[in-house]
């Protein structure tokens, strides 16, 4: 019997130990599940809803030709505005003559500016402070012009800065007259003219007004603005979109009119989205001022379910814009700014609310509320998100929702800098996190 009792005691002890071990393991697992809470601070993000397409750029363009032989120098930067019969280029017998003419023009511009200042010596109404403001403004203009590739405008900014510096010297008494400097410049000009006078250039003028471009790509005239409403998806195939040979006497072209156009082949669904969108923009990777405002000129479509050609219209112009012909672009339909929320952290709750209808009867309504768990102190709270855009793995929630956006008053709304739970188990409203 003693042996039997001892055996029973041993079995009981083993069972108790086993239960204790199992309880410990379960408690560790539960504790681990409850403890593994990771949060992420809610932050503002801007995203674009866009359609990626190939854009074919169509413009009315007039070729500029010249049969003169020699070295060409252009008076106008690409993308620069010109008038009808305005000189856009000079053709010289050699490169040295062209370089001399460029220097002569630069020096003459300095002479004109200094002579103008000499005439203002006793009538300057500016102050050193106002001139300093002018100089800073021109510096900003130069920076903007360089970043947009407009070097002619940047050069003008440099000349304006020099003018303001010289005017400041007169005003502060550091200079009275510029006669000596003017004489030096005129001597340089006279010396250069001795060589230049024997090889003066022939002017080339633009036959029409518009934007000047110093090259041709062979696509001029394939499609014109009069063809826009008849362009089909098939017309934008590589078989039909081919350049023509450019004659050797072409020295540039003029883009006529104010507008340029982009033809894009899109699906029926995207055509509808683009057609009904407001504040359309296009993102062109090769153009410095990336997102450019456009509007819908035409949607060419056989039926509501067939592929379409969307024609977009814009008027922004810079050198890069004057070259682009076929480009992978993004049509930005809308831009959303709000609170970034990972999709994995979004949860749903069912809320039943009681209300009185128009007949005075009480009714209940069950609503689905989307939201996230937020850690406030050591307590979890469920907060609504007001979805305005959904990406592949994230949601953008309104940061300042209107009253009508809020599904229920039972829970608060997610705000910037809230600590959103992005990883964790056993989440519920009011849970205390150790």
C-alpha angles and dihedrals in degrees: 000000000000089000091051092050091049091051092050092049090051092050092048091048091050091048092049091048091049091051091048092050092048091048090051092050091048091048091050091050093047092046091049091050092050095042099049097087118145123186137193126201112247110242139182118259133179118214134175129224101215145160119227112219144151109256123208111201116217125189138161102250133181118202118229114215139185131179094200116115124223144063116333124216120182123222095197131053119236110274091025119138116249137180130229112281091010114145109250101170145014125214115210132189091242143004094255092059090051091050091048091052091051092052092046091054091049094049092045089053089055091048092051092050094049093046089051090052092050089057090052097050095112098031105053110137097178125102128221088250094053091047090051089053089051091051092050091048092052090048089056090047091052091050091050093046093050092048089053093046094246100138095165090060090046090054090052089053091054091051091049091051091052090049092052092046091052091047089052091052090055092046094050094044096248090120132020104178136008097208094121093050092046091053091051092051093047091052089053090050093049091050093051092047091060090069096032097052092070094055108037115170130247115240121234116202133199114248092212142024121261140079119333124229122182096213143043127220102195095251093096109123098007087114125006130191090264088063097053101101092048099052113119131194089258091057089064094059121116088246092065101027097074129136123242124227113273116227116241093239093062110109098172144312143247121234105220127216132014099276137065125193139218122208114203131180110223140165121263090253094052091044089059092047092050094043093054098040127110127218096015118194134181125220109213112185096205095051117084096218090059108189110051126186115244138164133213110264098174143349110210109199135149093210139354091261099046130091113271143204111231115202113206124192129208140159106202111123135187132140095278091047091054092057103043114107111152118016142157102244140170120235103212107212097177141348123220128198120189147104116321113230124178110234090230090065095053118105135177131227131189113227123190115201132184120221140166116244127216090274093056095253122136115240136174128225129191116214132187113229122197117207150128136248113251125197110227110179101318096327129094118227127185113231129186123243119209102214116215101157134017124203129184094279106004145054129217111218123198111260094202107029123187119242092254090056092063112094098200140000091222093087134037125242125254114261135193113278094021110142102244118200106237098168131028146090136239093033118176138151112276097016115152113226115209 
